[in-house]
Amino acid sequence: MKLVVIESPGKRETLQKYLGKDYVVMSSKGHVRDLPSKSFAVDINHNFEPKYEIMPDKKAIIEDIKNKAKKAEYVLLATDPDREGEAIAWHLAYCLGIDPHTKCRIVFNEISKSAVEKALLSPREIDLNLVDAQQARRILDRIMGYKLSPILCKKIQPKLSAGRVQSVCLRLVVDREKEIEDFVPEEYWNLTAQFKKQNQSTIFKAALLEYKGKKEKLSKKEEVDEVLENLNNATYKVTSIKKSKTKSKAPAPFTTSTMQQEALNKLNMTLKRTTSAAQQLYEGIDIPKEGKVAFITYIRTDSVRISEDAVKMAREHIQKTYGNEYLPSKPNVFTVKANAQDAHEAIRPISLQRTPESIKDVASSDVYRLYKLIYDRFVACQMTEAIYDNVTANITANDCVFKAVGKTLDFAGYTAVYKTESKDKDNKEQVEEGKLPKLEEGEVLDLDKLLPEQKFTKPPTRYTEATLVKAMEEKGIGRPSTYAPTVTVIASREYTKKDGKYIVPTEIGRSVTGFLEKYFNKMINVKFTAYMETKLDEVAEDKCTWQVVIENFWKSFKELLDNANFNAYVSPKKEPIKTDIICDKCGSPMVIREGKFGKFLGCSNYPTCKNIMPYEDENTPRGVCPECGKEVVQRKSKKGKIFYACTGYPECKFMSWDVPTGEKCPECNSPLVIKGKKVICSSKSCKYVKQ
């Protein structure tokens, strides 16, 4: 018997099936050894030596694995193929008494029979450089978290925390909000003309391009009036027509970040839902008569590289399904970003024979839709360019030149499979590009109407989960495995909240950022955080030792800590805010107070009356929309009745008189709601009660 130890129990069954009866697969269920949660556990005075211990909830698991290991011919550590997985393998080796320099480590980028069999043929030593890079990250985060959080709690309020990456992510959100608040709108005007060919009814539009030979925006009404006066009784003549073809290249296959962004933009799936669905696709889905089958490659990656075998698979599929005209003469190759780790492939299907439709009836809606997105994007990445016919017509009238633009698809190329967004959805300034009627130079057109429109420049848009992840990736903050957890943690700490799909900093989030910016700006900033990621990469590449990286960090950080401890101002205790809610015990007004667990309602007659109640504002999430998956909040009708509405309104118009769970009734497909302590069907004609 040979023992294979993996991280996630979700893929145990899939691997066991591929490995057969000669192997036993056991799961560590993630990390098994770590810095203890109740002590600092880093010896700063002795080269930052970490003091690891087996996690309390993993002691029984380790004992089980040890017992199996004693009976095994040999043990292979098959944890995930990234730095964290390498570190877990190292910790497991320590617990099991395995020399990390022996060939005890195997890795595979996908859970397929061929990939697993190939990995078994090439076991290797544990890569201690990768382990050290992960150790350095863990110790850095422990030092900053343990040393910084108590200062926040003392100087601002209890139960606050800070982190090397989370605090910079929060700062992005706060800085964006400040930009919006400081933004001063500037007036400008658009002038659009609607035309018809003579004796025809079809209308097309053209935008003002020039006035008196100058390409400049109209900034006030007086300028618009001048142009309109110039156009009185004008003749509108087509003075030039330019025809061209443009090409659009196929998009790269998914990285973790781009998958998360597209899932939100195209499928309206949150980071949490996307991560969960991707994990299921990677670990395996139960398929009738087959058992668990994995569908995609490893889901934490910053690379757009794909293997030769995968390229061959895609090209054969394209040729067979779409024909030679959709197949480039050479495979499409995509450039990996300079700061990418490029440890393994992009996210792609393991087999294109496993179509999205083949799992539609056995997988959840999220899993099916995400797989279809990944599948289609991968096929599209190896297809030919899309080709467009473009027509630009200049229409002259007195001192004005209008421009009409037509764009039509000539050859679909990759867009036959996957549509990309060619425009920013929020940008509605341009005249829509569509098909123009056939125009001739010198042709006189009929003016239908002139449409002057006053506009104002808009502030930057708030971050969504998708655009915040994109910003983190572009600025080098964190790595693929940390994007989603970081965005989640600043929300769970109530440093941010949601306004529809947008992320808004809370008052306490702004206070934390302001304090860190004042006293720790040297280190809590984008540039330094990206620099530290580069230093961690150097550790992984054996270009420097992790102790040197930590030592240099600590010298500068300690100076900031000492200064903040000595000079930072202690916030005064906030006065409670009165409400119109009446205490149900003594009749006094309730007030909003803040405690270590956040805001709550307390009686203003305290300490005579010690009544307290939960504090909930109108934006406090109350449930999950069963139609679109967004949060549901409490609202009041005109008659004062409370109901629950989707934050996705007006796109989603779901409402309920009871708190929805986000699930559908298995018997009638109506939304399930919370009634007292039970979860029941919202349909009055259905008697379903969830057990």
For each residue, the residues with C-beta under 8 A, 3 or more apart:
1: 22 23 24 71 72 73
2: 22 23 24 72 73 74 75 76
3: 23 24 26 65 68 69 72 74 75 76
4: 15 19 23 24 25 26 75 76 78 106
5: 25 26 27 28 65 75 76 77 78 79 92
6: 11 12 15 25 26 27 28 78 79
7: 27 28 29 30 79 80 85 88
8: 11 12 27 29 30 80 279 283
9: 12 27 29
10: 279 280 283 284
11: 6 8 14 15 111 282 283 284 292 294
12: 6 8 9 15 16 25 26 27
13: 16 17 284 291 292
14: 11 17 18 111 283 284 291 292 293 294
15: 4 6 11 12 18 19 25 78 111 116
16: 12 13 19 23 24 25
17: 13 14 291 292
18: 14 15 111 112 113 116 117
19: 4 15 16 22 23 25 116
20: 23
21:
22: 1 2 19
23: 1 2 3 4 16 19 20
24: 1 2 3 4 16 68 72
25: 4 5 6 12 15 16 19
26: 3 4 5 6 12 64 65 68
27: 5 6 7 8 9 12 61
28: 5 6 7 31 32 58 61 65 79 88 92
29: 7 8 9 58 61
30: 7 8 88
31: 28 34 55 58 88 91
32: 28 54 55 58 61 62 88 91 92 95
33: 52 53 54 55 58 91 94 95
34: 31 52 53 55 138
35: 41 42 50 51 52 53 138 139 142
36: 39 41 51 53
37:
38:
39: 36 51
40: 142 146
41: 35 36 50 51 52 53 142
42: 35 48 49 50 51 139 142 143
43: 46 47 48 49 50 51
44: 48 143 554
45:
46: 43 49
47: 43 547
48: 42 43 44 139 547 550 551 554
49: 42 43 46
50: 35 41 42 43 135 138 139
51: 35 36 39 41 42 43
52: 33 34 35 41 91
53: 33 34 35 36 41
54: 32 33 58 59 62 95
55: 31 32 33 34 58 59
56: 59
57:
58: 28 29 31 32 33 54 55 61 62
59: 54 55 56 62 63
60: 63 64
61: 27 28 29 32 58 64 65
62: 32 54 58 59 65 66 95
63: 59 60 66 67
64: 26 60 61 67 68
65: 3 5 26 28 61 62 68 69 92 95 96
66: 62 63 69 70 95 96
67: 63 64 70 71
68: 3 24 26 64 65 71 72
69: 3 65 66 72 75 96
70: 66 67
71: 1 67 68
72: 1 2 3 24 68 69 75
73: 1 2
74: 2 3 104
75: 2 3 4 5 69 72 96 98 104
76: 2 3 4 5 104 105 106 120 123
77: 5 89 92 93 98 104 105 106 126
78: 4 5 6 15 105 106 107 108 119
79: 5 6 7 28 85 86 88 89 92
80: 7 8 84 85 88 298 300
81: 85 107 108 109 298 343 344
82: 85 86 298 300 343 344 481
83: 86 87 130 131 133 134 137 540
84: 80 87 88 134 481
85: 7 79 80 81 82 88 89 107
86: 79 82 83 89 90 105 126 127 130 131 134
87: 83 84 90 91 130 131 134 135 138
88: 7 28 30 31 32 79 80 84 85 91 92
89: 77 79 85 86 92 93 104 105 126
90: 86 87 93 94 100 126 128 131
91: 31 32 33 52 87 88 94 95
92: 5 28 32 65 77 79 88 89 95 96 98
93: 77 89 90 96 98 99 100 104 126
94: 33 90 91 97 98
95: 32 33 54 62 65 66 91 92
96: 65 66 69 75 92 93
97: 94
98: 75 77 92 93 94 102 104
99: 93 102 104
100: 90 93 104 125 126 128 131
101: 125 126
102: 98 99 125
103: 123 124 125
104: 74 75 76 77 89 93 98 99 100 123 125 126
105: 76 77 78 86 89 123 124 125 126 127
106: 4 76 77 78 119 120 122 123 124
107: 78 81 85 119
108: 78 81 111 112 115 116 118 119
109: 81 115 297 298 344 345
110: 115 294 296 297 298 350
111: 11 14 15 18 108 115 116 282 283 284 294 350
112: 18 108 115 116 294 350 351
113: 18 116 117
114: 117 118
115: 108 109 110 111 112 118 119 350
116: 15 18 19 108 111 112 113 119 120
117: 18 113 114 120 121
118: 108 114 115 121 122
119: 78 106 107 108 115 116 122 123
120: 76 106 116 117 123
121: 117 118
122: 106 118 119
123: 76 103 104 105 106 119 120
124: 103 105 106 127
125: 100 101 102 103 104 105
126: 77 86 89 90 93 100 101 104 105 131
127: 86 105 124 130 131
128: 90 100 131 132
129: 132 133 539 540 541 542
130: 83 86 87 127 133 134 540
131: 83 86 87 90 100 126 127 128 134 135
132: 128 129 135 136 539 540 545 546
133: 83 129 130 136 137 536 537 539 540 546
134: 83 84 86 87 130 131 137 138
135: 50 87 131 132 138 139 546
136: 132 133 139 140 535 536 539 546 549 550
137: 83 133 134 140 141 536
138: 34 35 50 87 134 135 141 142
139: 35 42 48 50 135 136 142 143 546 550
140: 136 137 143 144 164 532 549 550 553
141: 137 138 144 145 163 164 165
142: 35 40 41 42 138 139 145 146
143: 42 44 139 140 146 147 550 553 554 557
144: 140 141 147 148 162 163 164 523 557
145: 141 142 148 149 161 162 163 164
146: 40 142 143 149 150
147: 143 144 150 151 557 561
148: 144 145 151 152 162 167 516 520 561
149: 145 146 152 153 160 161 162
150: 146 147 153 154
151: 147 148 154 155 561 564 565 568
152: 148 149 155 156 160 161 162 512 515
153: 149 150 156 157 158 159 160
154: 150 151 570
155: 151 152 515 564 568 569 570 571
156: 152 153 160 508 511 512 515 571
157: 153 160 508 571 594
158: 153 595 596
159: 153 596 597 598
160: 149 152 153 156 157 493 508 512
161: 145 149 152 166 493
162: 144 145 148 149 152 166 167 512 516 524
163: 141 144 145 166 167 489
164: 140 141 144 145 167 168 529 532
165: 141 168 169 477 478 482 486 529
166: 161 162 163 169 170 486 489 490 493
167: 148 162 163 164 170 171 512 513 516 524
168: 164 165 171 172 477 524 525 526 529
169: 165 166 172 173 468 472 477 478 486 487 490
170: 166 167 173 174 490 495 496 505 509 512 513
171: 167 168 174 175 513 516 517 524 525 526
172: 168 169 175 176 463 468 471 472 475 477 526
173: 169 170 176 177 462 463 468 490 496 503 504 505 509
174: 170 171 177 178 505 509 510 513 514
175: 171 172 178 179
176: 172 173 179 180 460 462 463
177: 173 174 180 181 462 504 505 510
178: 174 175 181 182
179: 175 176 182 183 459 460
180: 176 177 183 459 460 462
181: 177 178
182: 178 179
183: 179 180 459 460
184:
185: 456 457 458 459
186: 219 456 457
187: 219 220 454 455 456
188: 217 218 219 455 456 457
189: 217 218 219 220 221 223 224 452 453 454 455
190: 207 208 218 429 452 453 455
191: 207 208 218 224 227 228 450 451 452 453
192: 205 206 207 208 431 450 451 453
193: 205 206 207 208 236 395 402 447 448 449 450 451
194: 203 204 205 447 448 449 450 451
195: 203 204 205 206 236 395 404 445 446 447 448
196: 200 201 202 203 204 445 446 448
197: 200 202 437 439 443 445 446
198: 444 445 446
199:
200: 196 197 437
201: 196
202: 196 197 437
203: 194 195 196 448
204: 194 195 196 404 406 434 436 437
205: 192 193 194 195 404 431 432
206: 192 193 195 393 395 402 403 404 431
207: 190 191 192 193 402 403 430 431
208: 190 191 192 193 211 218 227 400 401 402
209: 215 394 401 402 403
210: 213 214 215 400 401
211: 208 214 216 218 227 230 399 400 401
212: 399
213: 210 399
214: 210 211
215: 209 210
216: 211
217: 188 189
218: 188 189 190 191 208 211 223 224 227
219: 186 187 188 189 223
220: 187 189 223 224
221: 189 224 225 454
222: 225 226
223: 189 218 219 220 226 227
224: 189 191 218 220 221 227 228 452
225: 221 222 228 229
226: 222 223 229 230
227: 191 208 211 218 223 224 230 231 400
228: 191 224 225 231 232 450 452
229: 225 226 232
230: 211 226 227 234 398 399 400
231: 227 228 234 397 398 400 450
232: 228 229
233:
234: 230 231 397 398 400 447
235: 397 444
236: 193 195 395 396 397 402 444 445 446 447
237: 395 396 397 442 443 444 445
238: 241 393 394 395 439 440 441 442 443 444 445
239: 394 395 396 401 441 442
240: 393 394 441
241: 238 391 392 393 394 439 440 441
242: 391 392 393
243: 389 390 391
244: 390 392
245: 387 388 389 390 410
246: 387 388 390 407
247: 385 386 387 388
248: 385 386 387 388 413 414 415 420 422
249: 332 385
250: 332 380 381 382 383 384 385 413 414
251: 377 380 381 414 418 420
252: 255 258 304 334 346 381
253: 304 306 334 346 347 348 377 378 381
254: 258 259 262 346 347 348 374 377 378
255: 252 258 259 301 302 303 304 346 347 473 480
256: 259 260 299 300 301 302 347 480 481 483
257: 260 261 302 469 470 472 473 480 483
258: 252 254 255 261 262
259: 254 255 256 262 263 274 278 299 347 370 373 374
260: 256 257 263 264 271 274 275 465 466 469 483 484
261: 257 258 264 265 466 467 469 470
262: 254 258 259 265 266 267 373 377 466
263: 259 260 266 267 269 273 274 370 373 466
264: 260 261 267 268 269 270 271 274 464 465 466 501
265: 261 262 421 466
266: 262 263 373
267: 262 263 264 366 369 370 373
268: 264 628 629 630 648
269: 263 264 273 274 277 366 369 370 629
270: 264 273 274 465 629
271: 260 264 274 275 465 469 483 484 487 488
272: 275 276 484 488
273: 263 269 270 276 277 366 629
274: 259 260 263 264 269 270 271 277 278 366 370 484
275: 260 271 272 278 279 299 484
276: 272 273 279 280 366
277: 269 273 274 280 281 364 366 367 369 370 371
278: 259 274 275 281 282 296 299 347 370
279: 8 10 275 276 282 283 299
280: 10 276 277 283 284 285 363 367
281: 277 278 285 294 295 296 299 367 370 371 374
282: 11 111 278 279 294 295 296 297 298 299
283: 8 10 11 14 111 279 280 292 294
284: 10 11 13 14 111 280 292 293 294 295
285: 280 281 292 293 294 295 359 362 363 367
286: 291 292 362
287: 290 291 292 293 359 362
288: 362
289:
290: 287 293
291: 13 14 17 286 287
292: 11 13 14 17 283 284 285 286 287
293: 14 284 285 287 290 354
294: 11 14 110 111 112 281 282 283 284 285 350
295: 281 282 284 285 349 350 354 359 371
296: 110 278 281 282 299 347 348 349 350 371 374
297: 109 110 282 301 344 345 346 347 348 350
298: 80 81 82 109 110 282 301 344 345 347
299: 256 259 275 278 279 281 282 296 347
300: 80 82 256 480 481
301: 255 256 297 298 343 344 345 346 347 480
302: 255 256 257 337 340 341 342 473 479 480
303: 255 336 340 341 342 343 344 345 346
304: 252 253 255 334 335 336 346
305: 334 336 342 345 346
306: 253 310 311 314 345 346 348 378 381
307: 310 311 345
308: 311 312
309: 312 313
310: 306 307 313 314 345 348 378
311: 306 307 308 314 315 331 382
312: 308 309 315 316
313: 309 310 316 317 351 352
314: 306 310 311 317 318 352 378 379 381 382
315: 311 312 318 319 327 331 382
316: 312 313 319 320
317: 313 314 320 321 352 379
318: 314 315 321 322 326 327 379 382 383
319: 315 316 322 323 324 326 327
320: 316 317
321: 317 318
322: 318 319 325 326 327 383 416 417
323: 319 326 327
324: 319 327
325: 322 384 411
326: 318 319 322 323 383 384 413 414 416
327: 315 318 319 322 323 324 382 383 384
328: 331 332 382 383 384
329:
330:
331: 311 315 328 382
332: 249 250 328 381 382 383
333:
334: 252 253 304 305 381
335: 304
336: 303 304 305 340 342
337: 302 340
338:
339: 476 530 533 534 537
340: 302 303 336 337
341: 302 303 479 537 540
342: 302 303 305 336
343: 81 82 301 303
344: 81 82 109 297 298 301 303
345: 109 297 298 301 303 305 306 307 310 348
346: 252 253 254 255 297 301 303 304 305 306 378
347: 253 254 255 256 259 278 296 297 298 299 301 374
348: 253 254 296 297 306 310 345 374 378
349: 295 296 352 354 371 374 375 378
350: 110 111 112 115 294 295 296 297 354
351: 112 313 354
352: 313 314 317 349 355 375 378 379
353:
354: 293 295 349 350 351 358 359
355: 352 358 375
356: 359 360 368 371 372 375 376
357: 360
358: 354 355
359: 285 287 295 354 356 362 363 367 368 371
360: 356 357 363 368
361:
362: 285 286 287 288 359
363: 280 285 359 360 367 368 371
364: 277 367 368
365: 368 369
366: 267 269 273 274 276 277 369 370
367: 277 280 281 285 359 363 364 370 371
368: 356 359 360 363 364 365 371 372
369: 267 269 277 365 366 372 373
370: 259 263 267 269 274 277 278 281 366 367 373 374
371: 277 281 295 296 349 356 359 363 367 368 374 375
372: 356 368 369 375 376
373: 259 262 263 266 267 369 370 376 377
374: 254 259 281 296 347 348 349 370 371 377 378
375: 349 352 355 356 371 372 378 379
376: 356 372 373 379 380 417 418
377: 251 253 254 262 373 374 380 381 418
378: 253 254 306 310 314 346 348 349 352 374 375 381 382
379: 314 317 318 352 375 376 382 383 417 418
380: 250 251 376 377 383 414 415 417 418
381: 250 251 252 253 306 314 332 334 377 378 414
382: 250 311 314 315 318 327 328 331 332 378 379
383: 250 318 322 326 327 328 332 379 380 413 414 416 417
384: 250 325 326 327 328 411 413 414
385: 247 248 249 250 413 414
386: 247 248 409 411 412 413 414 415
387: 245 246 247 248 409 410 411 413
388: 245 246 247 248 407 408 409 410
389: 243 245 406 407 408 409 410
390: 243 244 245 246 405 406 407
391: 241 242 243 405 406 407 436 439
392: 241 242 244 403 404 405 406
393: 206 238 240 241 242 403 404 406 436 439
394: 209 238 239 240 241 401 402 403
395: 193 195 206 236 237 238 239 401 402 403 404 445
396: 236 237 239 400 401 402
397: 231 234 235 236 237 400 402
398: 230 231 234
399: 211 212 213 230
400: 208 210 211 227 230 231 234 396 397
401: 208 209 210 211 239 394 395 396
402: 193 206 207 208 209 236 394 395 396 397
403: 206 207 209 392 393 394 395
404: 195 204 205 206 392 393 395 431 436 439
405: 390 391 392 431 433 436
406: 204 389 390 391 392 393 433 434 435 436
407: 246 388 389 390 391 433 434
408: 388 389 434 435
409: 386 387 388 389 412 415
410: 245 387 388 389
411: 325 384 386 387
412: 386 409 415 416
413: 248 250 326 383 384 385 386 387 416
414: 248 250 251 326 380 381 383 384 385 386 417 418
415: 248 380 386 409 412 418 419 420
416: 322 326 383 412 413
417: 322 376 379 380 383 414
418: 251 376 377 379 380 414 415
419: 415
420: 248 251 415
421: 265 424 425
422: 248
423: 427 430
424: 421 427
425: 421
426: 458 461
427: 423 424 430
428:
429: 190 455
430: 207 423 427 433
431: 192 205 206 207 404 405
432: 205
433: 405 406 407 430
434: 204 406 407 408
435: 406 408
436: 204 391 393 404 405 406 439
437: 197 200 202 204
438:
439: 197 238 241 391 393 404 436 443
440: 238 241 443
441: 238 239 240 241
442: 237 238 239
443: 197 237 238 439 440
444: 198 235 236 237 238
445: 195 196 197 198 236 237 238 395
446: 195 196 197 198 236
447: 193 194 195 234 236 450
448: 193 194 195 196 203
449: 193 194
450: 191 192 193 194 228 231 447
451: 191 192 193 194
452: 189 190 191 224 228
453: 189 190 191 192
454: 187 189 221
455: 187 188 189 190 429
456: 185 186 187 188
457: 185 186 188
458: 185 426 461
459: 179 180 183 185
460: 176 179 180 183
461: 426 458 467 502
462: 173 176 177 180 499 502 503 504
463: 172 173 176 467 468 471 502 503
464: 264 467 468 501 502 503
465: 260 264 270 271 468 469 487 501 503
466: 260 261 262 263 264 265 469 470
467: 261 461 463 464 470 471
468: 169 172 173 463 464 465 471 472 487 503
469: 257 260 261 271 465 466 472 473 483 484 487
470: 257 261 466 467 473 474
471: 172 463 467 468 474 475 477
472: 169 172 257 468 469 475 477 478 483 486
473: 255 257 302 469 470 476 477 483
474: 470 471
475: 172 471 472 526 530
476: 339 473 526 529 530 533 534
477: 165 168 169 172 471 472 473 526 529 530 533
478: 165 169 472 482 483 486 529 533
479: 302 341 482 483 533
480: 255 256 257 300 301 302 483
481: 82 84 256 300 485
482: 165 478 479 485 486
483: 256 257 260 271 469 472 473 478 479 480 486 487
484: 260 271 272 274 275 469 487 488
485: 481 482 488 489
486: 165 166 169 472 478 482 483 489 490
487: 169 271 465 468 469 483 484 490 491 503
488: 271 272 484 485 491 492
489: 163 166 485 486 492 493
490: 166 169 170 173 486 487 493 495 496 509
491: 487 488 494 495 496 497 498 503
492: 488 489
493: 160 161 166 489 490 509
494: 491 497 506 508 509 598
495: 170 490 491 505 506 508 509 512
496: 170 173 490 491 503 504 505 506 509
497: 491 494 503 504 506 619
498: 491 501 502 503 504 619 621 631 647
499: 462 502 503 504 619
500: 647 648
501: 264 464 465 498 630 648
502: 461 462 463 464 498 499
503: 173 462 463 464 465 468 487 491 496 497 498 499
504: 173 177 462 496 497 498 499
505: 170 173 174 177 495 496 509 510 513
506: 494 495 496 497 509 510
507: 510 511
508: 156 157 160 494 495 511 512
509: 170 173 174 490 493 494 495 496 505 506 512 513
510: 174 177 505 506 507 513 514
511: 156 507 508 514 515 571
512: 152 156 160 162 167 170 495 508 509 515 516
513: 167 170 171 174 505 509 510 516 517
514: 174 510 511 517 518
515: 152 155 156 511 512 518 519 568
516: 148 162 167 171 512 513 519 520 521 524
517: 171 513 514 520 521 524
518: 514 515 521 568
519: 515 516 560 563 564 567 568
520: 148 516 517 523 524 560 564
521: 516 517 518 524 525
522: 525 528 556 560
523: 144 520 528 553 556 557 560
524: 162 167 168 171 516 517 520 521 528 529
525: 168 171 521 522 528 529
526: 168 171 172 475 476 477 529 530
527: 530 531
528: 522 523 524 525 531 532
529: 164 165 168 476 477 478 524 525 526 532 533
530: 339 475 476 477 526 527 533 534
531: 527 528 534 535
532: 140 164 528 529 535 536 549 553
533: 339 476 477 478 479 529 530 536 537
534: 339 476 530 531 537 538
535: 136 531 532 538 539 544 549
536: 133 136 137 532 533 539 540 549
537: 133 339 341 533 534 540 541
538: 534 535 541 543 544 549
539: 129 132 133 136 535 536 542 543 544 545 546 549
540: 83 129 130 132 133 341 536 537
541: 129 537 538
542: 129 539
543: 538 539
544: 535 538 539 548 549
545: 132 539 548 549
546: 132 133 135 136 139 539 549 550
547: 47 48 550 551
548: 544 545 551 552
549: 136 140 532 535 536 538 539 544 545 546 552 553
550: 48 136 139 140 143 546 547 553 554
551: 48 547 548 554 555
552: 548 549 555 556
553: 140 143 523 532 549 550 556 557
554: 44 48 143 550 551 557 558
555: 551 552 558 559
556: 522 523 552 553 559 560
557: 143 144 147 523 553 554 560 561
558: 554 555 561 562
559: 555 556 562 563
560: 519 520 522 523 556 557 563 564
561: 147 148 151 557 558 564 565
562: 558 559 565 566
563: 519 559 560 566 567
564: 151 155 519 520 560 561 567 568
565: 151 561 562 568
566: 562 563
567: 519 563 564
568: 151 155 515 518 519 564 565
569: 155
570: 154 155
571: 155 156 157 511 574
572:
573:
574: 571 594
575:
576: 591 592 593 602 604
577: 591 592
578: 589 591 604
579: 589 590 591 592 601
580: 589
581: 589 590 601 613
582: 587 588 589 590
583: 586 587 588 589 590 603 604 605 609 611
584: 611
585: 603 609 611
586: 583 603 605 608 609 611
587: 582 583
588: 582 583 603 604 605 609
589: 578 579 580 581 582 583 604
590: 579 581 582 583 601 602 603 604 611 613
591: 576 577 578 579 601 602 603 604
592: 576 577 579 599 600 601 615
593: 576 599 600 601 602
594: 157 574 598 599 600
595: 158 598 599 600
596: 158 159
597: 159 600
598: 159 494 594 595 615
599: 592 593 594 595 615
600: 592 593 594 595 597 612 613 614 615
601: 579 581 590 591 592 593 612 613 614 615
602: 576 590 591 593 606 611 612 613
603: 583 585 586 588 590 591 606 609 610 611 612
604: 576 578 583 588 589 590 591
605: 583 586 588 608 609
606: 602 603 609 610
607: 610
608: 586 605
609: 583 585 586 588 603 605 606
610: 603 606 607
611: 583 584 585 586 590 602 603
612: 600 601 602 603
613: 581 590 600 601 602
614: 600 601
615: 592 598 599 600 601
616: 620 634
617: 620
618: 633 634 635
619: 497 498 499 633
620: 616 617 633 634
621: 498 631 632 633
622: 631 632 633 634 644 659
623: 631 632 644 659 660 661 662 674
624: 629 630 631 632 660 661 662
625: 628 629 630 631 632 646 647 648 652 654 660 662
626: 654 660 661 662 663 664 671 672
627: 646 652 654
628: 268 625 646 648 651 652 654
629: 268 269 270 273 624 625 662
630: 268 501 624 625 646 647 648 652
631: 498 621 622 623 624 625 646 647
632: 621 622 623 624 625 644 645 646 647 654 656 659 660
633: 618 619 620 621 622 644 645 647
634: 616 618 620 622 642 643 644
635: 618 642 643 644 645 655
636: 640 641 642 643
637: 640 641 642 643
638:
639:
640: 636 637
641: 636 637 657
642: 634 635 636 637
643: 634 635 636 637 655 656 657
644: 622 623 632 633 634 635 655 656 657 658 659 660
645: 632 633 635 649 654 655
646: 625 627 628 630 631 632 649 652 653 654 655
647: 498 500 625 630 631 632 633
648: 268 500 501 625 628 630 651 652 654
649: 645 646 652 653
650: 653
651: 628 648
652: 625 627 628 630 646 648 649
653: 646 649 650
654: 625 626 627 628 632 645 646 648 660 671
655: 635 643 644 645 646
656: 632 643 644 659 660 671 673 682
657: 641 643 644
658: 644 673 674 675 682
659: 622 623 632 644 656 673 674
660: 623 624 625 626 632 644 654 656 671 672 673 674 682
661: 623 624 626 671 672 673 674 679
662: 623 624 625 626 629
663: 626 671 672 679
664: 626 669 670 671 672
665: 668 669 670 671 672 681 682 683 686 688
666: 688
667: 681 686 688
668: 665 681 683 685 686 688
669: 664 665
670: 664 665 681 682 683 686
671: 626 654 656 660 661 663 664 665 681 682
672: 626 660 661 663 664 665 679 680 681 682 688 690
673: 656 658 659 660 661 679 680 681 682
674: 623 658 659 660 661 678 679
675: 658 678 679 680
676:
677:
678: 674 675 689 690
679: 661 663 672 673 674 675 689 690
680: 672 673 675 688 689 690
681: 665 667 668 670 671 672 673 686 687 688 689
682: 656 658 660 665 670 671 672 673
683: 665 668 670 686
684:
685: 668
686: 665 667 668 670 681 683
687: 681
688: 665 666 667 668 672 680 681
689: 678 679 680 681
690: 672 678 679 680
691:
